[in-house]
């Protein structure tokens, strides 16, 4: 495994002052290169779990050369990637009059796509998929169905056409209202473009026809699989259930972010400065992953397939994968995921600051932020996976890093000398004088909680039974096919104690057959709010004007507070709060037609409903673990 990176750049800036104008012009040109490989499946994997015609012992089967399954694949190879950035800018800072300045500029960027220089770029184009063919066009294993390659000159080396030139204007002003310096208004806005990270192109190396993977089982030969007859097996005949990843040929863009702010700053008595600001961000064309090879909504609600009656929800639940694939738009593949630039996010905030930076003994800086962050994608720059049919309704909402309220205060206080009057002597001055205290205190809202079902109701078969589609089992925020139905507000407390219940399971319901609850929580559910206090004490021993010894004692989380910090709604073992909505099927049946001529047993009847598991009824909403500890540090410093 390796990844070699290098880049070369040329930049220059010219500044010209002309009267009240300070103008700048600049250029930046960069070439960036990367050579990278991926983990490969070229090693043969031998699987043993009971050879039907074997010795009765897994190790014995291997010794006599009768594996149950052999997995093998082709070398992924090394990618040789390169991109160029061409950027130019011009800006002007214009002092329109005393107390008012205006700054405006434009950055022009041309960011052509990252190319693979050995022509390994691939692209799945739905328009080029031939439903009359199988996985390979005319059984040519170098031509996967619907896949275009740079090697054949069908697509550019950068996969798609390059995005157009990006224009990034900026405008800012600062106004000293009244000209006294005690009331200032500032505002600014700007547009910013940047290319997505390289992994959005590197995936090509792992896709057909650059790389293949096959599992060959004992059923490949009439008399079972042996080391002797393995040569006669065509590995490409075992390439099946392929999951393909591709850029969306219709989505050509660079991520775009618009920032904006308006600030009012006022000087107050006692050397205080109050600042109130609106700060916002709007992001568009963010990267995300969207599954496209899904059964259209409602497609499986009527008709027949094989021996299954699709109007019967139990039959839909029991459908074999082979039967389901026939209803997908690209039936030769199992799953196809498009990497595209359709994600959005927004951030709006009120930010207030009160500061005193020139105090003789006391200085402080206090800030408060009231904000909301919404979007379809968040912190994963490779792109979050979203619902393919209802992205806005099922994959949009409060982002994981959102905190409604944040308050911070930092301070520095030089304590008055304590050696006064009769205590004013060399010994007491050394003990009581020269003390300093500083600290940082933080209060913040908790982490957003977005509940979802796990267990039987989250199985892929339920989406088929409820909606006649398997689409709702692929979205990143929607592991289950339906959301949570609420009877009333489930929040009961903001306690931080282990064993305390912050959410009430009795206020949550499981929707009935074919019904979906809200996927965006109707209540502001969060982990408990938290606070932290860091305090340090300093004692200075002065020997001369330029020499002193300083003793420091630092207390981080001085009150030794602990909070539940980890949140996982799918796995209770990975969460400090039990948030797993486990479900179990109320009724199961056997002998259900599977759509390919057989039957399946122990199939959940979705019309019989679902119930919460005993663990969920007992533990849901309880705090199970808290994290946090006090840290104390001591130090001496000698200044000279």
C-alpha positions as CSV (number, residue, x, y, z in Angstrom):
1,X,0.0,0.0,0.0
2,X,1.4,3.4,-0.9
3,X,0.5,6.9,-2.0
4,X,3.1,9.2,-3.3
5,X,2.2,12.9,-3.5
6,X,4.0,15.9,-5.0
7,X,3.0,19.3,-6.3
8,X,4.5,22.2,-8.1
9,X,3.2,25.8,-8.0
10,X,3.9,29.2,-9.3
11,X,2.4,32.3,-7.7
12,X,2.9,36.1,-7.8
13,X,1.2,39.2,-6.4
14,X,1.4,42.8,-7.6
15,X,0.3,45.6,-5.3
16,X,-0.4,49.1,-6.5
17,X,-1.2,52.1,-4.3
18,X,-3.0,54.9,-6.1
19,X,-4.5,57.6,-3.9
20,X,-7.2,56.1,-1.8
21,X,-6.9,52.8,-3.6
22,X,-4.8,49.8,-2.7
23,X,-5.1,47.3,-5.6
24,X,-3.7,43.8,-5.7
25,X,-3.4,41.4,-8.6
26,X,-2.3,37.8,-8.3
27,X,-1.9,34.5,-10.0
28,X,-1.5,31.0,-8.7
29,X,-0.9,27.9,-11.0
30,X,-0.4,24.5,-9.5
31,X,0.2,21.0,-10.7
32,X,-0.5,18.2,-8.3
33,X,0.3,14.5,-8.7
34,X,-0.5,11.3,-6.9
35,X,0.5,7.7,-7.5
36,X,-1.6,5.3,-5.4
37,X,-2.6,1.7,-5.2
38,X,-5.4,0.0,-3.3
39,X,-5.7,-3.2,-1.3
40,X,-6.0,-6.0,-3.8
41,X,-7.8,-9.3,-3.9
42,X,-5.2,-11.1,-6.0
43,X,-4.4,-13.5,-3.2
44,X,-6.5,-16.7,-3.3
45,X,-8.8,-17.2,-0.4
46,X,-9.9,-20.7,0.5
47,X,-13.1,-21.1,2.5
48,X,-14.1,-24.2,4.4
49,X,-17.4,-24.8,6.2
50,X,-18.3,-28.4,5.3
51,X,-17.6,-29.9,1.9
52,X,-20.6,-32.1,0.9
53,X,-18.4,-34.7,-0.7
54,X,-15.6,-34.2,1.7
55,X,-13.9,-35.9,4.7
56,X,-16.3,-34.4,7.3
57,X,-13.5,-32.2,8.6
58,X,-12.7,-28.7,7.3
59,X,-9.0,-29.1,7.7
60,X,-9.1,-32.6,6.2
61,X,-11.0,-31.2,3.2
62,X,-8.3,-28.7,2.6
63,X,-5.6,-31.3,2.8
64,X,-7.2,-33.5,0.2
65,X,-7.8,-30.5,-2.0
66,X,-11.6,-30.1,-1.7
67,X,-12.4,-26.5,-0.7
68,X,-16.0,-25.4,-0.3
69,X,-15.3,-22.1,-2.0
70,X,-12.3,-20.2,-3.6
71,X,-12.2,-16.4,-3.8
72,X,-9.9,-14.7,-6.3
73,X,-9.5,-11.5,-8.1
74,X,-7.4,-9.3,-10.3
75,X,-4.7,-6.8,-9.3
76,X,-6.2,-3.4,-8.9
77,X,-3.0,-1.8,-10.2
78,X,-1.5,1.6,-9.6
79,X,-3.2,4.9,-10.4
80,X,-1.3,7.8,-11.8
81,X,-3.4,10.9,-11.1
82,X,-2.7,14.6,-12.0
83,X,-4.7,17.8,-11.8
84,X,-4.0,21.5,-12.5
85,X,-5.3,24.6,-10.8
86,X,-5.3,28.0,-12.6
87,X,-6.4,30.9,-10.4
88,X,-6.2,34.7,-10.9
89,X,-7.5,37.4,-8.7
90,X,-7.9,41.2,-8.5
91,X,-9.1,43.2,-5.5
92,X,-9.2,46.8,-4.4
93,X,-9.3,48.4,-1.0
94,X,-10.8,51.8,-1.4
95,X,-10.9,54.3,1.5
96,X,-14.0,56.1,0.2
97,X,-13.8,58.7,2.9
98,X,-12.5,58.9,6.5
99,X,-14.3,56.2,8.5
100,X,-15.6,54.2,5.5
101,X,-13.6,51.7,3.5
102,X,-14.8,49.4,0.8
103,X,-13.1,46.2,-0.4
104,X,-14.2,44.3,-3.4
105,X,-12.6,41.7,-5.7
106,X,-12.9,38.8,-8.0
107,X,-11.1,35.5,-8.1
108,X,-11.3,33.5,-11.3
109,X,-10.5,29.8,-11.1
110,X,-10.3,27.1,-13.7
111,X,-10.1,23.7,-11.9
112,X,-10.1,20.9,-14.5
113,X,-10.8,17.4,-13.1
114,X,-8.3,15.0,-11.7
115,X,-7.1,12.8,-14.5
116,X,-5.8,9.2,-14.5
117,X,-2.9,9.3,-16.9
118,X,-2.9,5.6,-17.7
119,X,-6.5,5.8,-19.0
120,X,-8.1,3.8,-16.2
121,X,-11.0,6.2,-15.8
122,X,-14.4,4.4,-15.9
123,X,-18.0,5.7,-15.9
124,X,-21.4,4.0,-15.7
125,X,-23.8,5.7,-18.1
126,X,-27.4,4.6,-17.8
127,X,-28.1,5.6,-21.4
128,X,-25.5,3.1,-22.6
129,X,-26.9,0.2,-20.6
130,X,-28.4,-2.5,-22.7
131,X,-31.1,-4.5,-20.9
132,X,-30.9,-7.2,-23.5
133,X,-27.4,-8.1,-22.5
134,X,-26.0,-9.6,-19.3
135,X,-23.2,-8.3,-17.1
136,X,-20.9,-8.2,-20.1
137,X,-21.6,-6.9,-23.6
138,X,-21.5,-9.9,-26.0
139,X,-19.8,-11.9,-23.2
140,X,-16.7,-9.7,-23.6
141,X,-15.3,-9.4,-20.1
142,X,-13.5,-6.2,-21.0
143,X,-16.8,-4.5,-21.7
144,X,-19.1,-4.4,-18.6
145,X,-22.6,-3.4,-19.5
146,X,-23.2,0.3,-19.5
147,X,-19.6,1.1,-18.5
148,X,-17.5,3.6,-20.6
149,X,-13.8,3.7,-20.3
150,X,-11.0,6.2,-21.1
151,X,-9.0,3.4,-22.5
152,X,-11.4,3.0,-25.4
153,X,-11.7,6.8,-25.8
154,X,-15.4,6.8,-24.7
155,X,-14.8,9.3,-21.8
156,X,-12.1,11.8,-20.9
157,X,-9.3,10.9,-18.6
158,X,-11.0,12.9,-15.9
159,X,-14.2,10.8,-16.2
160,X,-16.6,13.6,-17.2
161,X,-16.3,16.9,-18.9
162,X,-14.5,19.6,-16.9
163,X,-16.7,22.1,-14.9
164,X,-16.8,25.6,-16.2
165,X,-14.7,28.5,-15.0
166,X,-15.6,29.5,-11.4
167,X,-16.2,33.1,-10.6
168,X,-15.7,34.0,-6.9
169,X,-16.7,37.6,-6.1
170,X,-16.2,39.2,-2.7
171,X,-17.5,42.5,-1.2
172,X,-16.8,43.9,2.2
173,X,-17.1,47.3,3.9
174,X,-16.2,48.8,7.3
175,X,-18.0,52.0,8.5
176,X,-17.0,54.0,11.5
177,X,-20.4,55.5,12.3
178,X,-19.9,59.1,13.6
179,X,-16.2,59.0,13.1
180,X,-15.4,58.6,16.8
181,X,-14.4,55.0,16.8
182,X,-17.0,53.9,19.3
183,X,-19.5,52.4,16.8
184,X,-18.4,50.4,13.8
185,X,-20.4,48.4,11.3
186,X,-18.8,45.7,9.1
187,X,-20.3,43.4,6.5
188,X,-19.0,41.0,4.0
189,X,-19.9,38.3,1.6
190,X,-18.0,36.0,-0.7
191,X,-18.4,33.0,-3.0
192,X,-15.9,30.2,-2.9
193,X,-15.3,27.1,-5.1
194,X,-13.0,24.2,-4.5
195,X,-12.4,20.8,-6.0
196,X,-13.6,17.6,-4.2
197,X,-10.9,15.4,-2.6
198,X,-9.1,12.9,-4.8
199,X,-11.1,9.8,-3.5
200,X,-13.9,10.9,-5.7
201,X,-11.7,9.9,-8.7
202,X,-9.5,7.1,-7.2
203,X,-12.5,4.7,-6.9
204,X,-12.1,4.0,-10.7
205,X,-9.2,1.7,-10.0
206,X,-11.4,-0.7,-8.1
207,X,-14.2,-1.0,-10.7
208,X,-14.6,-3.3,-13.7
209,X,-12.8,-3.6,-16.1
210,X,-9.9,-2.5,-14.0
211,X,-10.5,-5.0,-11.3
212,X,-12.6,-8.2,-10.9
213,X,-13.6,-10.4,-8.0
214,X,-15.1,-13.8,-8.1
215,X,-16.2,-16.5,-5.7
216,X,-16.1,-20.1,-7.1
217,X,-18.0,-22.7,-5.0
218,X,-18.1,-26.4,-5.0
219,X,-21.4,-26.2,-7.0
220,X,-19.4,-25.0,-10.0
221,X,-18.6,-28.6,-10.9
222,X,-20.9,-31.6,-10.9
223,X,-18.6,-33.6,-8.7
224,X,-17.6,-30.7,-6.5
225,X,-14.7,-28.3,-6.5
226,X,-11.2,-29.7,-6.3
227,X,-7.7,-28.4,-6.8
228,X,-7.7,-30.7,-9.8
229,X,-10.7,-29.3,-11.7
230,X,-10.2,-25.7,-10.7
231,X,-8.4,-24.9,-14.0
232,X,-11.5,-25.8,-16.0
233,X,-13.7,-23.2,-14.2
234,X,-14.0,-19.9,-15.9
235,X,-13.7,-17.3,-13.1
236,X,-15.7,-14.7,-15.0
237,X,-18.7,-17.0,-15.0
238,X,-18.7,-16.6,-11.2
239,X,-18.6,-12.8,-11.3
240,X,-22.0,-11.9,-10.0
241,X,-23.9,-9.7,-7.6
242,X,-21.6,-6.8,-8.7
243,X,-21.9,-3.5,-6.8
244,X,-20.6,-0.7,-9.0
245,X,-19.6,2.9,-8.1
246,X,-19.4,5.7,-10.7
247,X,-19.6,9.4,-11.1
248,X,-22.9,10.7,-12.2
249,X,-22.4,11.7,-15.9
250,X,-25.2,14.4,-15.5
251,X,-23.6,16.0,-12.3
252,X,-20.7,18.1,-13.3
253,X,-19.8,20.8,-10.7
254,X,-17.4,21.9,-8.0
255,X,-18.6,22.3,-4.4
256,X,-19.6,25.9,-3.8
257,X,-19.8,27.8,-0.5
258,X,-21.2,31.3,0.1
259,X,-20.2,33.1,3.3
260,X,-21.9,36.2,4.6
261,X,-21.7,38.3,7.8
262,X,-23.0,41.6,9.3
263,X,-21.3,42.9,12.4
264,X,-22.1,45.8,14.7
265,X,-19.4,46.7,17.3
266,X,-20.0,49.3,20.1
267,X,-17.6,50.6,22.7
268,X,-19.1,50.5,26.2
269,X,-18.1,52.1,29.6
270,X,-15.3,50.4,31.6
271,X,-13.3,49.5,28.5
272,X,-15.9,47.0,27.3
273,X,-16.6,46.3,23.7
274,X,-19.9,44.6,22.6
275,X,-20.0,42.9,19.2
276,X,-23.2,41.4,17.7
277,X,-23.1,39.6,14.4
278,X,-25.0,37.5,12.0
279,X,-22.8,34.9,10.4
280,X,-24.1,32.5,7.7
281,X,-22.9,29.9,5.2
282,X,-24.8,28.4,2.3
283,X,-23.2,25.3,0.6
284,X,-24.3,23.8,-2.6
285,X,-23.1,21.1,-5.0
286,X,-21.7,19.1,-2.1
287,X,-20.5,15.5,-2.8
288,X,-22.9,12.7,-1.9
289,X,-23.6,9.1,-2.8
290,X,-27.0,8.1,-4.3
291,X,-28.0,4.6,-5.0
292,X,-29.7,4.3,-8.4
293,X,-30.3,0.6,-9.0
294,X,-33.4,0.4,-6.9
295,X,-36.9,-1.0,-7.6
296,X,-39.1,1.9,-8.5
297,X,-41.6,2.9,-5.8
298,X,-44.7,0.7,-6.0
299,X,-43.4,-1.5,-8.8
300,X,-43.9,-4.7,-6.7
301,X,-47.4,-4.0,-5.5
302,X,-49.2,-5.9,-8.2
303,X,-48.7,-8.7,-10.7
304,X,-46.7,-11.9,-10.4
305,X,-43.2,-13.0,-10.6
306,X,-42.5,-16.7,-10.8
307,X,-44.6,-18.4,-8.2
308,X,-45.2,-15.2,-6.1
309,X,-48.3,-13.0,-6.1
310,X,-47.0,-9.5,-5.7
311,X,-50.3,-8.2,-4.3
312,X,-49.6,-10.3,-1.2
313,X,-47.2,-8.4,1.1
314,X,-45.9,-11.7,2.6
315,X,-44.9,-12.9,-0.8
316,X,-43.1,-9.6,-1.4
317,X,-41.2,-10.1,1.9
318,X,-40.0,-13.6,0.8
319,X,-38.8,-12.7,-2.7
320,X,-35.4,-14.1,-3.7
321,X,-32.7,-11.6,-4.7
322,X,-32.8,-13.1,-8.2
323,X,-36.5,-12.2,-8.5
324,X,-36.0,-8.7,-7.1
325,X,-33.2,-7.9,-9.5
326,X,-35.5,-8.4,-12.5
327,X,-37.4,-5.3,-11.4
328,X,-34.4,-3.1,-11.1
329,X,-33.5,-0.8,-14.0
330,X,-30.1,-2.3,-14.3
331,X,-30.8,-6.0,-13.6
332,X,-27.3,-7.2,-14.5
333,X,-25.9,-5.5,-11.4
334,X,-26.7,-5.8,-7.7
335,X,-26.2,-2.2,-6.7
336,X,-25.0,0.9,-8.5
337,X,-24.0,4.1,-6.6
338,X,-23.6,7.5,-8.2
339,X,-21.1,10.0,-6.8
340,X,-22.7,13.3,-7.5
341,X,-22.8,17.0,-6.5
342,X,-26.3,17.5,-5.2
343,X,-25.8,17.8,-1.5
344,X,-26.7,21.0,0.4
345,X,-26.1,22.5,3.8
346,X,-26.7,25.8,5.5
347,X,-25.6,27.5,8.7
348,X,-27.2,30.5,10.3
349,X,-26.0,32.1,13.6
350,X,-26.3,35.0,15.9
351,X,-22.9,35.6,17.5
352,X,-22.4,38.1,20.4
353,X,-19.2,39.0,22.1
354,X,-18.4,41.1,25.2
355,X,-14.7,41.8,25.7
356,X,-12.5,43.8,28.0
357,X,-8.9,43.6,26.8
358,X,-7.3,46.6,28.3
359,X,-8.2,46.2,32.0
360,X,-5.6,46.9,34.6
361,X,-6.4,43.7,36.6
362,X,-9.2,41.9,34.8
363,X,-9.5,41.0,31.1
364,X,-12.1,38.8,29.6
365,X,-13.6,37.6,26.4
366,X,-17.2,36.2,26.5
367,X,-19.0,34.8,23.5
368,X,-22.5,33.5,22.9
369,X,-23.6,31.7,19.7
370,X,-27.2,30.8,18.8
371,X,-27.2,28.8,15.6
372,X,-28.6,26.0,13.4
373,X,-26.9,23.8,10.9
374,X,-29.1,21.9,8.4
375,X,-28.2,19.8,5.4
376,X,-28.2,16.6,3.4
377,X,-24.5,16.0,3.9
378,X,-22.2,16.7,6.7
379,X,-18.7,15.8,7.8
380,X,-17.9,13.0,5.3
381,X,-16.0,14.7,2.4
382,X,-16.3,11.4,0.4
383,X,-20.1,12.0,0.4
384,X,-22.8,10.8,2.7
385,X,-25.2,8.2,1.3
386,X,-28.7,9.6,0.9
387,X,-32.1,8.2,0.2
388,X,-32.5,7.7,-3.6
389,X,-36.2,8.6,-3.9
390,X,-36.9,11.2,-1.2
391,X,-33.6,12.8,-0.3
392,X,-35.1,16.0,1.1
393,X,-37.7,14.2,3.3
394,X,-35.5,11.3,4.6
395,X,-31.9,12.5,4.4
396,X,-32.2,16.1,5.3
397,X,-32.2,17.7,8.7
398,X,-30.1,18.8,11.7
399,X,-26.5,18.0,11.0
400,X,-24.5,16.0,13.6
401,X,-22.2,18.9,14.5
402,X,-25.1,21.3,15.3
403,X,-25.1,22.9,18.7
404,X,-28.0,25.3,19.3
405,X,-26.4,27.3,22.2
406,X,-22.7,27.7,22.9
407,X,-21.3,30.1,25.5
408,X,-17.6,30.6,26.2
409,X,-15.8,32.9,28.5
410,X,-12.0,33.2,28.9
411,X,-10.5,35.5,31.5
412,X,-7.3,36.6,33.1
413,X,-7.3,38.2,36.6
414,X,-4.3,39.7,38.4
415,X,-5.2,39.2,42.1
416,X,-4.6,42.2,44.4
417,X,-1.5,42.0,46.5
418,X,-2.3,40.4,49.9
419,X,0.8,41.5,51.8
420,X,-0.5,44.7,53.2
421,X,-0.2,46.5,56.5
422,X,1.5,44.4,59.1
423,X,1.8,41.5,56.5
424,X,3.9,43.7,54.2
425,X,7.3,41.9,54.7
426,X,9.6,40.0,52.4
427,X,8.2,36.6,53.5
428,X,4.5,37.4,53.1
429,X,5.1,39.3,49.9
430,X,6.7,36.2,48.5
431,X,3.6,34.2,49.5
432,X,0.7,36.5,49.0
433,X,1.7,38.8,46.1
434,X,2.1,38.2,42.4
435,X,-0.8,35.8,42.0
436,X,-2.7,35.5,38.7
437,X,-5.7,33.4,37.7
438,X,-6.9,32.6,34.2
439,X,-9.5,30.2,32.9
440,X,-11.9,29.1,30.1
441,X,-15.5,28.2,30.9
442,X,-17.8,26.5,28.2
443,X,-21.5,25.7,28.1
444,X,-23.1,24.0,25.1
445,X,-26.2,22.2,23.9
446,X,-26.1,18.5,23.5
447,X,-25.6,16.4,20.3
448,X,-28.7,16.0,18.0
449,X,-30.4,12.6,18.2
450,X,-32.1,11.2,15.1
451,X,-33.8,8.0,16.0
452,X,-34.4,5.1,13.6
453,X,-35.5,1.5,13.9
454,X,-33.2,-1.5,13.9
455,X,-34.1,-5.2,14.0
456,X,-36.9,-6.9,12.1
457,X,-38.6,-3.8,10.8
458,X,-35.4,-2.5,9.4
459,X,-34.9,-5.6,7.2
460,X,-34.8,-5.0,3.4
461,X,-37.8,-7.3,2.9
462,X,-40.0,-4.8,4.8
463,X,-39.4,-2.1,2.3
464,X,-40.7,-4.5,-0.4
465,X,-43.7,-5.4,1.7
466,X,-44.6,-1.9,2.7
467,X,-43.9,0.1,-0.4
468,X,-43.2,-2.3,-3.2
469,X,-39.6,-1.0,-3.5
470,X,-36.2,-1.7,-1.9
471,X,-35.1,2.0,-2.2
472,X,-35.7,3.0,1.4
473,X,-33.1,0.6,2.7
474,X,-30.1,2.3,1.1
475,X,-30.2,5.9,2.5
476,X,-27.4,6.8,5.0
477,X,-29.8,8.2,7.6
478,X,-32.6,5.6,7.1
479,X,-31.5,2.2,8.1
480,X,-35.1,1.2,8.5
481,X,-37.9,1.5,5.9
482,X,-40.0,3.7,8.1
483,X,-39.4,6.4,10.7
484,X,-40.5,6.7,14.3
485,X,-44.2,7.5,15.0
486,X,-44.6,9.9,17.9
487,X,-47.6,10.0,20.3
488,X,-46.1,13.0,22.2
489,X,-42.8,14.6,23.2
490,X,-40.5,11.7,24.3
491,X,-38.1,14.0,26.2
492,X,-38.4,13.6,29.9
493,X,-35.2,15.2,31.5
494,X,-31.8,16.7,30.8
495,X,-30.2,14.6,33.6
496,X,-26.5,13.6,33.4
497,X,-26.6,10.8,35.9
498,X,-25.9,7.2,34.9
499,X,-29.2,5.3,35.0
500,X,-31.3,8.4,34.4
501,X,-33.8,8.2,31.5
502,X,-33.8,11.2,29.2
503,X,-36.3,9.7,26.6
504,X,-39.5,7.8,27.3
505,X,-40.1,4.7,25.1
506,X,-43.8,4.9,26.0
507,X,-44.1,8.1,23.9
508,X,-42.8,6.3,20.7
509,X,-44.9,4.0,18.5
510,X,-44.2,1.7,15.6
511,X,-46.4,2.7,12.6
512,X,-48.7,0.1,11.2
513,X,-48.4,-1.7,7.9
514,X,-47.6,0.6,5.0
515,X,-47.4,3.7,7.2
516,X,-44.3,5.9,7.7
517,X,-43.7,8.2,10.6
518,X,-41.6,11.4,10.3
519,X,-38.0,10.9,9.4
520,X,-37.1,14.3,10.7
521,X,-37.7,14.3,14.4
522,X,-40.6,16.7,15.4
523,X,-38.9,17.4,18.7
524,X,-35.5,18.8,19.5
525,X,-34.0,15.7,20.9
526,X,-30.4,15.9,22.1
527,X,-28.0,14.5,24.5
528,X,-27.7,16.4,27.8
529,X,-26.2,19.8,27.7
530,X,-22.6,20.0,29.0
531,X,-20.3,22.5,30.7
532,X,-16.6,22.6,31.4
533,X,-14.3,24.7,33.6
534,X,-10.6,25.0,33.1
535,X,-8.7,27.2,35.7
536,X,-5.0,28.0,36.0
537,X,-3.2,29.8,38.9
538,X,0.2,31.5,38.4
539,X,2.6,32.8,41.0
540,X,5.4,35.0,39.9
541,X,8.6,35.4,41.9
542,X,10.5,38.5,40.5
543,X,14.3,38.6,40.9
544,X,14.9,41.5,38.6
545,X,13.2,43.5,35.9
546,X,13.9,40.8,33.2
547,X,14.1,37.7,35.4
548,X,11.5,35.8,37.3
549,X,10.4,32.3,38.2
550,X,6.7,31.4,37.6
551,X,4.9,28.5,39.3
552,X,1.8,27.2,37.5
553,X,-1.1,25.0,38.6
554,X,-3.6,24.0,36.0
555,X,-6.9,22.4,36.6
556,X,-8.7,21.1,33.5
557,X,-12.3,20.1,34.2
558,X,-11.7,21.4,37.7
559,X,-15.2,20.2,39.0
560,X,-14.5,16.6,37.6
561,X,-17.7,16.6,35.5
562,X,-18.6,13.7,33.2
563,X,-21.2,13.4,30.5
564,X,-22.5,10.9,28.0
565,X,-20.7,11.8,24.8
566,X,-20.9,8.9,22.3
567,X,-24.2,8.5,20.4
568,X,-25.1,5.5,18.3
569,X,-28.7,4.8,17.5
570,X,-28.0,1.4,15.9
571,X,-25.6,-0.3,18.4
572,X,-26.2,0.2,22.1
573,X,-22.7,-1.1,22.9
574,X,-21.2,1.9,21.1
575,X,-23.4,4.5,22.7
576,X,-23.3,6.2,26.1
577,X,-27.1,6.5,25.9
578,X,-29.3,3.5,25.1
579,X,-30.9,4.8,21.9
580,X,-31.4,1.5,20.0
581,X,-35.0,1.0,18.9
582,X,-34.9,-2.7,18.5
583,X,-37.9,-4.4,16.9
584,X,-39.2,-7.9,16.6
585,X,-41.8,-9.4,14.2
586,X,-45.2,-10.3,15.8
587,X,-46.0,-13.1,13.4
588,X,-44.0,-15.5,11.2
589,X,-45.1,-17.9,8.5
590,X,-43.5,-20.7,6.4
591,X,-43.8,-22.1,3.0
592,X,-44.0,-18.7,1.3
593,X,-43.3,-18.6,-2.5
594,X,-40.0,-16.9,-3.2
595,X,-40.6,-15.9,-6.8
596,X,-38.2,-18.3,-8.4
597,X,-40.1,-21.5,-7.9
598,X,-39.2,-22.4,-4.3
599,X,-40.5,-21.4,-0.9
600,X,-39.0,-19.8,2.2
601,X,-39.7,-20.5,5.9
602,X,-39.9,-18.3,9.0
603,X,-40.9,-15.2,7.0
604,X,-42.2,-12.2,8.9
605,X,-45.8,-11.3,8.1
606,X,-45.6,-7.5,8.0
607,X,-49.3,-7.1,8.3
608,X,-49.1,-8.6,11.8
609,X,-47.1,-5.6,13.0
610,X,-43.9,-5.3,15.1
611,X,-43.1,-4.8,18.8
612,X,-40.2,-3.3,20.6
613,X,-37.7,-5.8,22.0
614,X,-37.5,-6.4,25.8
615,X,-34.1,-4.6,26.0
616,X,-35.6,-1.6,24.2
617,X,-38.6,-1.4,26.5
618,X,-36.3,-1.7,29.6
619,X,-33.3,0.4,28.7
620,X,-34.3,2.9,26.0
621,X,-33.4,6.5,26.8
622,X,-31.2,5.6,29.8
623,X,-27.7,6.9,30.3
624,X,-25.4,4.0,30.5
625,X,-21.9,5.6,30.6
626,X,-20.4,9.0,31.3
627,X,-17.0,10.2,30.2
628,X,-14.7,12.9,31.6
629,X,-12.1,13.4,34.3
630,X,-10.2,16.1,36.1
631,X,-6.6,16.7,35.0
632,X,-4.1,18.6,37.2
633,X,-0.8,19.9,35.9
634,X,2.0,21.6,37.8
635,X,4.9,23.5,36.2
636,X,7.8,25.9,36.9
637,X,9.1,28.4,34.3
638,X,12.2,30.6,34.5
639,X,12.0,33.8,32.5
640,X,15.2,35.6,31.6
